[in-house]
């Protein structure tokens, strides 16, 4: 692990969270940060671990996976750079509620917790930016919890189509199945059933169109 070089501190200026910081503040941030690179499949942290760092994803993609006794790990969310990861757990100093795994080669800035909290205390604008990030994450978590609490596989798939239809264009079937806690085979059956009933139309998982919203809502539960 390497300390962030002075020249690399400039990278942070393009992120909304730090865009308003002065050069002096950016340099202070670089002094309390560690820059790390990860390979695809490498674990950044495990569910149940404690952390003294905030994790800022600078480059790449990271999957957040929750342990499940049923169909294997559940994909809670996929983060794209730039994004903070699991900042709630770090703020509250509680164990990570899920694991973070690199979905692609990634670069992550690890920011020391106590030093960053001091910076937040000194900079109200930075605190507001962090609150905005937390609010967005809460919304993502609420959607995920609602889907996993659905009464059956069809309800889970229907809710995902209703709430995040574009996700099917950008995710593999196995990743989508992980997001709703079902197997890829079950996902395929549900999609086929929706097509047979005329609720969606199209070929394959990535190129379907919703044509009967009320029929979909009936399955959402």
Protein Blocks (a to p, Z undefined) as FASTA:
>chain_A
ZZddfklmmmmmmpmklmmpcfklmmmmmmmcccddddehiafbdghiacfbdcddfbdc
dddddddfklopadfbacdddddehklmmmnopacfbdcddfbdcddddddfklmmmmmm
mmmklmmmmmmmmmmmmmmmmmmmmmmmpfbfklmmmmmmmmmmmlmmmpcfklmmmmno
pafklmmmmmmmmmmnomagcedjklcccfblklmmmmnZZ
